Structure formats: structure tokens, C-alpha cells
Amino acid sequence: MDLTIRPATADDLDAVNAIYNHYVATSTCTFQLDPDTAEERRAWFDGRSAAHPVTVAVAGGEVIGWAALSAWKARCAYARSAEASVYVRHDRHRRGVGRALLLDLLDRARAAGLHTVIGGACSEHPASLALQEAVGFERVAHFREVGHKFGRWLDVVYMQLVL
Ligand SMILES: CC(C)(COP(=O)(O)OP(=O)(O)OC[C@H]1O[C@@H](n2cnc3c(N)ncnc32)[C@H](O)[C@@H]1OP(=O)(O)O)[C@@H](O)C(=O)NCCC(=O)NCCS
């Protein structure tokens, strides 16, 4: 596959939202319950800092995945810790896109002077946990029944990589 990873632009946001909103509606991999509107996605994009980029994976001229670094917590002493998100379009899994997005994101995190990256994942999603373990994250926490979606309680596993 001819895959390019690059910083996202505003023109990519409809594709980013379509990839994400599929999981909002169908999956516990995100704890969001209602889809993001185009306006909400634009506000999210416009509010980012240099240390918190959004990237997209492009193949055949289409955006087929995206990744982002976000502030992990708001207090200033957490400034060099970030949370990683990676979403690959549901029909393009297991082709190396998620790994390419996450490795690129970690390079950007190092370049931005971040010290550690955290990944949170619902415990019932082995793909997310396995992807993070594959690039060096370790399990550091397991929170029980902290989310509720589709009528059931959900556990969250936190993964961490010290850069
Ligand atoms: C998690 C996700 C990003 C993985 O993306 P992907 O492009 O399918 O993953 P890759 O093909 O790059 O896989 C890289 C490695 O991750 C692991 N992995 C990925 N999917 C897996 C699965 N379904 N089961 C077990 N391991 C898996 C494997 O170690 C894999 O390496 P391998 O193919 O050499 O065995 C994708 O499944 C996804 O978008 N899921 C929904 C959103 C989500 O859960 N995001 C994470 C929360 S932020």
C-alpha cells in the first residue's frame, strides 16, 4: 500500500469525523455517545497546540486513518505528558496503518519535547492494546467499570510509554 502520514489540514476533517463517528455509533473503543458535528470537529482541530498535532494516513488519495496527541491532564506540571489516539477506517484494519500512525506520532512527541505518552483503551478491545504493546507501551492501570455504553459497564486499561 502506498501510505503517506502527514499533518492534517482543515480539508481532512470531514474524513476524520467520518472515521471517528463510525466508532461512536458502533463500538466501545470510544466512550463518546453522540457523533461529533463538523463544527465540533473544527473547534477541536483549531484548539490544538504545536505539541498536540493531528495527523492523517493517506492511501490512494483517501484519508484512511488519523492520529492525535492531546493533553493528558490540564494542570501545568503534566505539560510533557500526552494521550495518543489512533483511528483507522473500519474497512482498512490489519494493514499496518495503525502502527505507522502511532510510530509517526511518537516521533512527533519526541520532537515536541514530550516525556511520556499514555494510551487509554477499553479492555474489550485487544486490537488497541496489542497495537500499543507492539510499539513498546506497557500496561500501567486497569480501571473497573468506569464507562457505561450500550447498556453495560466498561473497564479501561491505561498504557504508557516513557519516550
Ligand atoms: C487499534 C487500531 C488503530 C489498529 O489499527 P490497524 O491499522 O488495524 O493495526 P496494524 O495493522 O497497524 O497492526 C499493528 C499491530 O497491532 C496489533 N493488532 C492490530 N489489530 C489487532 C487485532 N485485531 N488483534 C490483535 N492484535 C492486533 C498487532 O500486533 C499488529 O501487528 P501485526 O499485524 O504485525 O500482528 C484499529 O483496530 C482501530 O482503528 N480500531 C478502532 C479504534 C481504536 O480502538 N483506537 C484505539 C483507541 S485510541
The ligand as a Gaussian input file, in Angstrom:
#p B3LYP/6-31G(d) Opt

LIG

0 1
 C       -6.487000      -0.225000      17.011000
 C       -6.348000       0.105000      15.524000
 C       -5.947000       1.577000      15.392000
 C       -5.240000      -0.772000      14.915000
 O       -5.018000      -0.308000      13.581000
 P       -4.574000      -1.305000      12.405000
 O       -4.180000      -0.497000      11.241000
 O       -5.623000      -2.340000      12.203000
 O       -3.308000      -2.007000      13.083000
 P       -1.984000      -2.545000      12.346000
 O       -2.347000      -3.315000      11.124000
 O       -1.030000      -1.417000      12.174000
 O       -1.439000      -3.543000      13.441000
 C       -0.242000      -3.294000      14.178000
 C       -0.140000      -4.321000      15.293000
 O       -1.196000      -4.127000      16.237000
 C       -1.664000      -5.397000      16.710000
 N       -3.059000      -5.584000      16.274000
 C       -3.776000      -4.783000      15.453000
 N       -5.031000      -5.248000      15.326000
 C       -5.126000      -6.357000      16.100000
 C       -6.174000      -7.265000      16.399000
 N       -7.396000      -7.138000      15.866000
 N       -5.912000      -8.293000      17.242000
 C       -4.694000      -8.435000      17.779000
 N       -3.636000      -7.618000      17.523000
 C       -3.858000      -6.589000      16.702000
 C       -0.738000      -6.424000      16.104000
 O        0.380000      -6.567000      16.972000
 C       -0.322000      -5.743000      14.821000
 O        0.886000      -6.210000      14.295000
 P        0.841000      -7.434000      13.230000
 O       -0.173000      -7.070000      12.186000
 O        2.248000      -7.474000      12.722000
 O        0.413000      -8.650000      14.016000
 C       -7.666000      -0.204000      14.747000
 O       -8.094000      -1.512000      15.091000
 C       -8.770000       0.781000      15.047000
 O       -8.840000       1.843000      14.445000
 N       -9.655000       0.389000      15.984000
 C      -10.752000       1.246000      16.378000
 C      -10.263000       2.496000      17.089000
 C       -9.450000       2.167000      18.311000
 O       -9.689000       1.241000      19.077000
 N       -8.446000       3.015000      18.518000
 C       -7.612000       2.935000      19.685000
 C       -8.129000       3.806000      20.759000
 S       -7.310000       5.352000      20.778000

